[in-house]
Amino acid sequence: MPGRLTRIPPDRDLSIDFVRAICLPVVVLLHALQMGIDGEPLRAFNALAEWTPLAGLTWVGMIMPTFFIAGGFAGITTWRRLRHRGETAGEYIRVRALRLARPVLLAMLGVLVVIGVMAASGADPEFLRTFAFRLAEPLWFIAVYAICTSFVPLMAWFHRHAAWTTYLSLAALVVAVDLSGRYLGLPLGALNWLFLWLFVQQLGFGVRDQWYSRRPRWLLLLLAAVAYGLMCVAVFGMGYDPDMIANLNPPTVLLLLLGLAQVYLFTLLQPAIRALMRRRAVLVVIGALGLYGMVIYLWHTVAMAVVVGGQLALGLPFPTALTPEWWLTRIPWLIAIIVVIGVFCVVVPPIEKRWPKERGRVMPLWAAAVCTLLLVVAVGWVLTQGYLAPGTAGALLALVAAIVWLTVSGPGPRRSVEPMEDAGNTGVPRE
């Protein structure tokens, strides 16, 4: 962090920085606790799959809707800023896709390096396969976020011209897809990876335009209670799984309701959060988490791989999941992961600064869309097949091709100004 705080742009809302930063430790904690390794021979699995209390905790702790709400706020803020400067949708998508693709590639290579070292040290191939598959699971957020971000210019147009129609149409599509799969057996559930998260992202647009903050506080509290009440109806009256994590794949209507509840509750808390962010110590901590946010999210899986590799090298035991001994060892397990993440926060940013400079050429919308598709396909392959699948090398090559194209830009003419940096609510306040 610099010695003095940089000027905060007038269109930046520090409450958004706060919730994004606070959500990061929650994500790391959940993924770290989910990593179960035991058995003879060792295998990797979801350690919390049979832990009953988790379902209730996810009604509060499932914070992915908040991530997408904050992402919607940041996305429309950046798009409006670039559009005001005369930039195109293609340039917006290029900037956002490149800011995702480059750190994702480095983190994926980091996982493969650690797995390679473990394999060279004699680790069981089947254990490595299950372990590598578990390490790939957090990539789902990158794939979906890349898709939703690429839709921001279009969805911002709908938000400006037909906001309520857009909200209601997306919500209706989510419900229709969910119910048609649940009661008619139609295999359409994957569509809600798009419809559901676009809806939640659209909620962030409403936060940006102060839709909810202009409502009476009692109404926001009532609406949040109604959303949670409808979730209870879905769970206890319609047989939906009470675990919000189970409702992620494919996304169900429960996540739509949870997103609504979270946007109302966040709006209620915004004045208190803004007051808290006026404290210098809080601003510095949140700024640091924002500055290293991508490193923390992408490299915490690499950190888990490093810690597990260290356990194997030292011959340390892997207690049976959910036993008292296992819970006790989660303390040093989490501390070790945090320490390794801290090392990555020092080592990774200087490496990322060595990327080639972006060329000042116009990138047409179709080219930016193709590059985004390459990013999503590459990440999606590793997500669904695992790091050690035969096609992983091809996926990485596709990601490299997308990065090269996004960096070179084109095939349009040279720009009259230099390519812009991403100016969204994604890190610490800056000029």
Secondary structure as UniProt FT lines:
FT   TURN            10..11
FT   HELIX           14..34
FT   STRAND          35..38
FT   TURN            39..42
FT   STRAND          43..46
FT   TURN            47..50
FT   HELIX           53..61
FT   HELIX           64..84
FT   TURN            85..86
FT   HELIX           89..120
FT   TURN            121..122
FT   HELIX           125..136
FT   TURN            137..138
FT   HELIX           139..150
FT   HELIX           152..183
FT   HELIX           189..191
FT   HELIX           192..208
FT   TURN            209..214
FT   HELIX           217..232
FT   HELIX           233..237
FT   TURN            244..247
FT   TURN            249..250
FT   HELIX           253..276
FT   TURN            277..278
FT   HELIX           280..291
FT   HELIX           293..314
FT   TURN            321..322
FT   HELIX           324..352
FT   TURN            353..354
FT   HELIX           365..385
FT   TURN            387..388
FT   TURN            390..391
FT   HELIX           392..408
//
